[in-house]
Amino acid sequence: MVDSVKKVEDSESELVSSIREKLQTLPPLSIESCIYMVPSVLRSVNELAYSPKVVSIGPLHRGKEELLAMEVHKQRYLKDFLDQNAKISLEECVKSLQGLEEKARSYYAEPICLSSNDFVEMMLLDGCFVLELFLRDKHPKLRNRVDPIFKNSRLPTWVYNDLFLVENQLPFFVIEHLYSLSNGCSCSEQYTSFSSRDKIHTEKCSFLELTLGYFNYFGSYINRSKLLLPKKSDFHVNHFLHLLQISYQPSEARLEPKGNGRLEFIPSATELHEAGIKFKKLTGVKSFMDVKFTNGVLEIPYLHIGETTYLRFPNIIAMEQCGVSKTTYFTDYCLLMACLINSSSDVKLLKGLGIIGNFVGCSDNWVCSKEEVSRIFDKLCKGIRTKSETFYYRRLFEDVDAHYNAQKQKTGN
């Protein structure tokens, strides 16, 4: 009897010790966390939209078998980065990144199960890979003739797409720091050509300018859009996807709604059109989110629907859904478009007016049908949540709905 009681007590003691140890080793929560794993409620809708195809950036997809080929290439880029820059040593890079490790880890919402050495090595390899990629894109003379990225016609686009995935991010300040170590303020004047070793002299530019140059070059022919940043200079960039979100945000402040009750969604574009509401393509605005409704006319900037919509949009939405930001401009815009586009008739109407277009590369079939396009925004909005009190288009919804109901009363429908 005594032995059995002792066994129970020992078992309880072991359990208490085990739980206490787990509680004591819990990673601290960070207010700086801004890089997330996509929740299953969103991932299950479109698994492929969140997973890198060719390169892992950051720790969340590091070591995956299908991405290992690029790891060797990262090492080549690091070697070239060090060989072509006499002003910086490997020891200096490692030492400086060790000082950034704690802050960098705090950017990830999930605990990162990498040793300190592995985490610092990851920052160095991934950060220098991005730097070399941007510099070689800007200055073709820096490329090796057998560089597997630039000799492949499709690979540069795959890499470009992988840099905008919410789970595939490295803190912006880490890469910016490596750029500054290499005297990055002079862009690439410290580099020499791989063939002639002649100095390459270029204009002065910051890492942000170098980043924008890379993304805008690809964006100009992939989605016919450019990253435009706010005029204010005090904005902070967390990572590349955050930079994309900043560039997309509406140019005007949210209009105060007239009411404060339940948010009522507006009818589809076809229903609104049949009720007498006119649609017009809005030009000369900074963002495609700058939608306006005035005197019965709904003005909407052009939206290129294609690979960008299929890949970039879900990741920005996931970032907004996981974050603590008070603004969810992108989520709200997609909800607006999901209301307007419910059928192939809605797609035909808006395409005919030049409000939406292209439809290339937005599905596995490469060219989307009107029916597929009509389902894109519905798919994007599955599983998301928005607050009616902060919904960016609430005032617009109120005005459109009021006009729609007034028109229906006039016609007796």
N, C-alpha and C positions, 0 to 999 in steps of 0.2 A: 504493500500500500504506500509506504514511504517512498519507494523507488519510483512508482508511477506518478506520484505528486511531484517529485523532483524533476522527472522527465518533462512534465507539463510546464513547470516553472522555467526549465532550461529552454524549452521551445519558445515560450513567450518572450524570454529574455533575448533570444536570438532574433526573433521577429522584430522586437522593439529596436534592437541595435541596427538591424537592417534598414528599417524605415527611417530611423534617425540619421543614418549615414546618407541615405538618398536625399533627405531634406537638407542636410548640411552641404551637399555638393550640388544643389540646384543652381543652374547658371542664373546670374542676375538678369532681370528684365531691363531693357534699354529703351530710352525714349528716342534714341537715334535709329532704331531698327527701321529699315526701308527696303530690304530685299527679302522676299518671301517665297515660301513654297506654295504653289497654287492649291487651294482647297479642293477636295475631291468633288464637291458639288459643281465646281466650274470645270475642273479637268475632265470629268466624265463626258462633258458635252463635246469637247474637241481636244482630245489627248495630244494630237500632233502639233497643235498651235503653241505648246509650252516646252517642247523638248528640242534641244539643239540637234542639228543634222550633222555638222562636221567639226565643231570646236566647242570645248567647254571653257567658259570664262567664269572665274570664281570657284568656290568649293562644292557647290550643290550638285553638279554633274561630273565632277572630277573623277577620273578613273574608269568611266564607263567604256566598255569594250569597243563600241562602235565609234568612239571619239579618240581612241588611242593613237591613230595614225598622225593626228595633228600635234600630239605631244612631242614627237621627235622634231617636228618642224618648229615648235616653240623654242626648243633648245638651240636650233640653228639660228633663229632670229635673235635669241639672247647672245649667242656667240658673236654674231655680226654687230649687234648693238654695242658690245664691249670692244670688239676689235676695231671698229670704225670710229671710236670715240676715245681718244687718249686721255681725256680729262676726267674719266670716271673709271673706277676699278670695281671688280666683283665684290671685294671686301666692303667697299664704301656703300654699295647698293644694299648688301645684306644688312649691314649695321643700321642704316637709316630706316629700312623697312621693319626691322625688329622694334624700333621705336614707335612704329605706326600700328603694330599688330593688335593691341588692345582696342584701339578706336575702330579699326577695320572690322574686327569680329563683332563689335556692337552694332554694325550696320545690318547684320543678318538676324532675322527674327527667330530662326531655328538655331539650336546649339550646333556648333561646327566641330565634328569629331576628328579633328586633325591635330597632330602634335604641333608645338610651336615651330619647329624646324620645317615641317611639311607645309604649314600655313604660310610662312615667310617665303618658302620656295615657290609656292603657288602664286603669291602676289608678284614675285619677281618675273616668273615665266610668263604669266598671263599679261601683266602690265607691259613688259617689253614686247611681247607679241603684238599687242594693240598699237603701241608706239611705232614699231617697225612697219606694221600694216599701213597705218595712216601716212607715214613718211614716204613709203615706197609707192603708195597710190598717188601722192602729190608730186613725187619726183621719180619718174621712171628710170633715171640713171642709177638709182640706188638698188634696183632690182637685179638679182642674179638671173641669168638667162634660163636656168632650169628651176626657178622658183615654182613649186607645185601650185601655188595659189594663182599667180598671175599668168601662168602659161595655160591654165584651164579656163575655158570661156564661161563655165557655169559656177565654178567654185567661189569666185569673188562675191557673187550674189548670195550664195548660201552662207558665207561667213558674215556678210552684211546683215542678213536676216537674223543670224544667231546672236548678234550683238544687241538686239532689241527684245530679248526674252526676259521676263521678270525673274526667272530662276537662274539666269545666266549672266549675272552682273558682278562686277568688281567696283568697289567705291571709286568714284571719280577722283577723289583727292589722292588716291594711291598712284594712279597713272599720271596724274598731274605732277606729283612729287618726283617720280622717275624722270619725267620730262624736264623738270627744273634742274635735277642733278646733272643732266646732260647739256646744261646751258640752253634749255629749250626755248628761251625767249628769242633766240635767233633762229628758231625753226629747225633748219638742218645745215647751217653753215659749218657745223663742226664735223659733218660727215664728208667722206670722200667717195668718189665713184668706185664701184667694184672693179672697173676695168682700167681706167686711166689714173685713178687716185687724185684727180684734180679736185680742188675745192669747189663745193657747190654753194654759191652765194644766193640767198633768197631774202625776201622781205621779212621784217620782224613780225612774229605772230605768237600769240599765247596758245596754250594747249586747247583752250576752248575754241579758238579760231581754227586751229588745225583739225579739231574734231568736226566742227561745222563744215569745213571744206570737204572732208571725207564723206560725211553723211549726205551733204547736198549734191555731191557729184553723182552718187548712186541714186538718190531720191529723185533727181531731175529726169531720169529715164525709167525708173521703176514705177514711181507713182506720180510723176509730174508735179512734185511739190518740193518746197524747200523749208528747212527749219528756220523760223524767224523768232527771235527772242524778244522779250519785253524791252522797252526803251530804258526802263530803270536798270541800274547796274548792280543793285545789291541783292539780286536773286542768287540762291544757292543751288548747285547741281549735285544731287546725290549719286546718280549713275546715268548711263546712257538712255535708258528707258524713261527716266525722270526728265531728262533733257528734252526728249520727244514730247512728253506730256506738256512741259512748259511752253514749247513752241506752238502747240496746237490750241492752247487755251483761248477762249473768246477775248476779243479786244475791249469789250465793254463790260462794266460792272452789272451784276444781276439786278434786274428791275424788281422793285418791291411788289409783291402780289397784292391784289385787292382783298382777297379773303384769306382765311387761315384754317379752313376746314380740310376735308379729305381731297386729295389730288385726283382730279378726273382726267383720264386720258382722252386725247382728241381722236376723232374718226380718221379713217384712211384717206390718202390723197384723192382717190377716186370719189369717195363719198363727199369730201369737202368740195371737190370740183363740180360735182353734180348739184351741190347746194348753192353754187354761184361764187364760191371763193376762188380767186385767181392765183395762179402760181407763176413765179418769175425767177429766172436765174439772177442771183445777186453777184455783181462784180465789184472789183476795187476794194475788197475787204482783206484784212490780214489773215483771218482764220475761217475755215469752212464751218465753224460752229457759230458764226455771226448770223444767225437766222433772225429775220424780222417779220412782223405782221403789222401792216398799216392800211387802214381804209379798205379792208376786205382783200388785201393782196399779201400772200405769204411769199416772202423773198428768201431764197435759199442759195447759198454759194455752191459752186460745182463740187461734187465729190467723185473722185476716181475710185471705182470699186474694182479691186483686183487682189493681188497677192498681199498688198499692204493691209487691206481690210480683213483678209482671212487670217493673217498672222499677227500684225501689229495691234489691231484693235483689241483682241481678247487679252493680250498681255497688259495693256494699259488699264483695261477694266479690272483685271485681277489685282493690279497694283492699287487701284483706288478702293476696291472692295476690302482688301487686306489692311490698308493703311488707316491712319487716324486723321487724315486730312478732312477739314471741314467742307472742302469743295470737291465735287465729283463731276466736273464738267464733261468729261468724256463719257462716263456712264450715262449721264443725263442726255447727252446728244444722241447716243445709241438708242435710248428709250424713245426719244422724239422720232428718230428714223424708223424704229420698229412700229410705231403707231401709224406713220404715213405709208409704209410699205408692207402691205399684207398679202398682196396677190400680184400675179403677172400683169394685171391691168394697171396697178399702181406703178410698177416698174416701167411699163410702156409709156405712161403719161409723163413721168419725171424724166425719162430718157429723151423723149420727144422734145421736151422743153430745154434740154441741155443741162439739167440739174444733176443728173448722175450719168455715168458713162463708162466705157471700156469693157469691163467684165472679163478681162483676160487674166488668167492665173489665179482665180479665186476658188478653184475647186480642183479635184483630182483629174477632172476631164479637161483641164486647162482653160477652156472657154465656158463660162457659165451661161445657162439659159435664163430666161426671165423668171421662170419658176424657182430656179436655184437662188437667184439674187433676192427674190422675195422672201426667202427663208433665212438669209444670212443674218439680218438684224434680230429676227426672232431667236435665232440660235445664240447670238451674242448676248442676249438679255436673259437667257435661262439661268436661274439660280441667283440673280443679282438682287440687291436691295438698294433702295434710295430713300432719302428722307424728304417728305413732302414739303417741310418747312424750309429746306435749303435747295430744293430742286431748281436748277438754273432757269429752266424754261417755264416755270409755273405761271408767271404773268402772261407769257405768250399763250400757254394752254388756256388760261381763263379768257383771254380776248378772242382767240379762235373759236372756242366753244360757245361763247356768247353770240358771236356773229353767225355761227353755224345754226344755232337754235333759232335766232331771229329770222334767218333766211328760210328755214323750214316752216316757221309759223306763217310767213308771208305766202308761201306756196301751198300751205295746208297739208304738208307731208308729215 
